[in-house]
Structures are given as structure tokens and as C-alpha cells.
């Protein structure tokens, strides 16, 4: 691959758009402030579909170097994100995962964890944007190739899977709020 082709790919608008959303996703997960669960879920339901769309638009590229790009997410970083999300989600962290290869051969449900999936996505995305911070074109290209491949093989499905339980929680909260208002109105009508 020629240098001009590499420059063109790593600075392509679709890549910069993905980098922007990826940074927002990582910064949100790394922030010290703990939001209430409903606010956190609302934010994730807005940023994760964007992350999916932007990742799906990444241009195809091939690694220049045979060795894998540098990784920046340490085990402690991964654990910090996973533990925070697990604490925030509480009993809602576990969900039934029907889009797992093991499900085909199991007569029992397979559980997934919101916290684990969020941390898995974070790890890949954070490693990618960390390489981009150094602005070394060949390494950026290789990180892009790995991130794009991992999106298609690994974390894209995890992202889609985790949207389902988050959406269910958000909808349940909205429906509960609406039901409460509806019951209040019915109660007033009975007393009028």
C-alpha cells in the first residue's frame, strides 16, 4: 500500500467520524462521576448505535506491519470499566443472550453480562483511538484494520446484543412512568 493511500484512508471522513464517536464512548465510560442508572442507560442507547453505524462505514484497509498494533488498555482499565458498569446495572447486569454460538447446542439459556460486553467493546475501541493519538500513519492504518476486523468478527455483535437489555430497561422505565400517570388519572376520575 502506498503512503498516499494510507494517508487517504486513515484521515478519511468516515474514519474521523468513527474516531469522534469512539472517543466520546471511551470518555463517557472513563468518567469518575457516577450517573443514575436511567441517565447512564439513556446515554449508552444514544452513543452505541452511533458507534455501530460509524464502525460499519469504516473503509477496508490492510495491515502494513505483520505485528499487531500496540495495546494500551491494561487489565486494570478493563476491570475498572466492567466493575463500574456491573455496579451501576446491579441485578440487571445479566441478560439472556440468544445470539451466541453456544446457544445452538444448549438446552439451557446462555447468560450475557452488560458490563462484560461494554468492557469488551471499550477495550478494542480504546486501543484503536490510543494509537490514533500518536498520529503515526502506518500504525494508525494497522489499528484501523484490526479495529474494523474485530468489529465484524467480535464486538459489533456484542454491541448489538447489549442494546437489547438496555432498550428493555429504558422501555420498562418509560412504560412504568406512563402507567403511573395513567393510574393517577384513573384514580382522579373515580373520585370526581
C-alpha positions as CSV (number, residue, x, y, z in Angstrom):
1,X,0.0,0.0,0.0
2,X,1.4,3.4,-0.9
3,X,1.9,6.1,1.6
4,X,-0.7,8.4,-0.1
5,X,-3.3,5.7,0.0
6,X,-2.6,5.1,3.7
7,X,-2.9,8.8,4.5
8,X,-6.1,9.0,2.5
9,X,-7.6,6.0,4.4
10,X,-6.6,7.0,7.9
11,X,-7.8,10.5,7.5
12,X,-11.0,9.6,5.6
13,X,-14.1,11.4,6.8
14,X,-15.7,8.1,7.8
15,X,-12.7,7.2,10.0
16,X,-12.6,10.6,11.6
17,X,-16.3,10.3,12.4
18,X,-15.7,6.9,14.0
19,X,-12.8,8.3,16.0
20,X,-15.0,11.1,17.3
21,X,-17.8,8.8,18.4
22,X,-15.2,6.3,19.8
23,X,-13.6,9.0,21.9
24,X,-16.9,10.0,23.3
25,X,-17.8,6.4,24.2
26,X,-14.5,5.9,26.0
27,X,-14.5,9.2,27.8
28,X,-18.1,8.5,29.0
29,X,-17.0,5.1,30.4
30,X,-13.9,6.6,32.0
31,X,-15.5,9.5,33.7
32,X,-15.4,9.5,37.5
33,X,-18.9,10.8,38.0
34,X,-21.5,8.1,38.6
35,X,-24.7,8.9,36.8
36,X,-28.1,7.4,37.9
37,X,-28.8,4.2,36.0
38,X,-31.6,5.7,33.9
39,X,-29.4,8.6,32.7
40,X,-26.5,6.2,32.0
41,X,-28.7,3.8,30.0
42,X,-30.1,6.8,28.1
43,X,-26.6,8.0,27.1
44,X,-25.5,4.5,26.1
45,X,-28.6,4.0,24.0
46,X,-27.7,7.1,22.1
47,X,-23.9,6.6,21.7
48,X,-23.8,2.8,21.0
49,X,-26.0,2.8,17.8
50,X,-23.8,5.7,16.6
51,X,-20.7,3.7,17.3
52,X,-22.1,0.8,15.4
53,X,-23.1,2.9,12.4
54,X,-19.7,4.7,12.2
55,X,-17.8,1.4,12.6
56,X,-19.9,-0.2,9.8
57,X,-18.8,2.7,7.5
58,X,-15.1,2.3,8.1
59,X,-13.2,1.7,4.8
60,X,-11.4,-1.5,4.2
61,X,-7.7,-1.4,4.7
62,X,-4.9,-4.0,5.2
63,X,-2.2,-4.1,7.8
64,X,1.2,-2.8,6.7
65,X,3.2,-4.4,9.5
66,X,2.9,-8.1,10.4
67,X,3.0,-7.5,14.1
68,X,-0.2,-6.4,15.8
69,X,-0.7,-2.8,16.8
70,X,0.2,-1.7,20.4
71,X,-2.4,-2.3,23.0
72,X,-3.0,0.4,25.7
73,X,-5.9,-1.0,27.7
74,X,-4.4,-2.8,30.7
75,X,-6.3,-5.4,32.8
76,X,-7.0,-2.8,35.5
77,X,-8.5,-0.4,32.9
78,X,-10.8,-3.2,31.6
79,X,-11.7,-4.3,35.1
80,X,-12.5,-0.7,36.2
81,X,-15.0,-0.2,33.3
82,X,-16.5,-3.7,33.8
83,X,-16.9,-3.3,37.6
84,X,-18.4,0.2,37.3
85,X,-20.9,-0.9,34.8
86,X,-21.7,-4.1,36.8
87,X,-22.3,-2.0,40.0
88,X,-24.4,0.5,38.1
89,X,-26.5,-2.2,36.5
90,X,-26.9,-4.3,39.6
91,X,-29.3,-7.2,39.2
92,X,-30.0,-6.0,35.6
93,X,-26.4,-6.8,34.5
94,X,-27.3,-10.3,33.5
95,X,-29.4,-11.0,30.4
96,X,-30.3,-13.9,28.2
97,X,-28.1,-13.9,25.2
98,X,-29.7,-15.7,22.2
99,X,-27.1,-14.8,19.6
100,X,-24.3,-16.9,20.9
101,X,-22.8,-19.8,19.0
102,X,-23.1,-22.0,22.2
103,X,-26.9,-21.4,22.2
104,X,-27.3,-23.7,19.2
105,X,-26.0,-26.7,21.2
106,X,-27.5,-25.8,24.6
107,X,-30.8,-26.8,26.1
108,X,-30.3,-24.1,28.7
109,X,-30.3,-20.4,28.3
110,X,-26.9,-18.7,27.9
111,X,-26.4,-15.6,30.0
112,X,-24.6,-12.4,28.9
113,X,-23.4,-9.5,31.0
114,X,-23.9,-5.9,30.0
115,X,-20.8,-5.0,32.0
116,X,-18.6,-7.6,30.2
117,X,-19.8,-6.6,26.7
118,X,-19.4,-2.9,27.4
119,X,-15.9,-3.5,28.6
120,X,-15.0,-5.8,25.6
121,X,-16.1,-3.0,23.2
122,X,-14.3,-0.4,25.3
123,X,-11.0,-2.4,25.1
124,X,-11.0,-2.6,21.3
125,X,-12.2,0.9,20.7
126,X,-9.8,2.4,23.3
127,X,-6.8,0.6,21.9
128,X,-7.7,1.9,18.5
129,X,-8.1,5.6,19.5
130,X,-4.9,5.4,21.6
131,X,-2.9,4.5,18.5
132,X,-4.6,7.4,16.7
133,X,-3.4,9.9,19.3
134,X,0.2,9.4,18.2
135,X,-0.6,10.3,14.6
136,X,1.8,7.8,13.1
137,X,0.2,6.9,9.8
138,X,1.3,3.3,9.4
139,X,0.3,2.4,12.9
140,X,-3.0,4.2,12.5
141,X,-3.7,2.1,9.4
142,X,-2.9,-1.1,11.2
143,X,-5.0,-0.2,14.2
144,X,-7.9,0.7,11.8
145,X,-7.5,-2.7,10.1
146,X,-7.6,-4.5,13.4
147,X,-10.5,-2.5,14.8
148,X,-12.6,-2.9,11.7
149,X,-11.9,-6.7,11.6
150,X,-12.7,-7.0,15.3
151,X,-15.9,-5.1,14.8
152,X,-17.1,-7.5,12.1
153,X,-15.9,-10.7,14.0
154,X,-16.3,-9.7,17.6
155,X,-17.5,-6.5,19.2
156,X,-20.2,-5.5,16.6
157,X,-22.3,-8.4,17.7
158,X,-21.6,-7.7,21.4
159,X,-22.8,-4.1,20.8
160,X,-26.0,-5.2,19.2
161,X,-26.6,-7.8,21.9
162,X,-26.2,-5.3,24.8
163,X,-28.6,-2.9,23.2
164,X,-31.5,-5.3,23.7
165,X,-31.4,-5.4,27.5
166,X,-30.6,-1.7,27.7
167,X,-33.6,-0.9,25.5
168,X,-35.8,-3.2,27.5
169,X,-34.8,-1.4,30.8
170,X,-35.3,2.0,29.2
171,X,-38.7,1.0,27.8
172,X,-39.8,-0.6,31.0
173,X,-38.9,2.7,32.8
174,X,-40.9,4.7,30.3
175,X,-43.8,2.3,30.4
176,X,-43.8,2.3,34.2
177,X,-43.8,6.1,34.2
178,X,-46.7,6.2,31.7
179,X,-48.6,3.5,33.7
180,X,-48.2,5.5,36.9
181,X,-49.6,8.6,35.2
182,X,-52.4,6.6,33.7
183,X,-53.3,5.1,37.1
184,X,-53.3,8.6,38.7
185,X,-55.7,9.9,36.1
186,X,-58.0,6.8,36.6
187,X,-57.9,7.4,40.3
188,X,-58.9,11.0,39.9
189,X,-61.8,10.1,37.6
190,X,-63.1,7.7,40.3
191,X,-63.3,10.4,42.9
192,X,-64.8,13.1,40.7
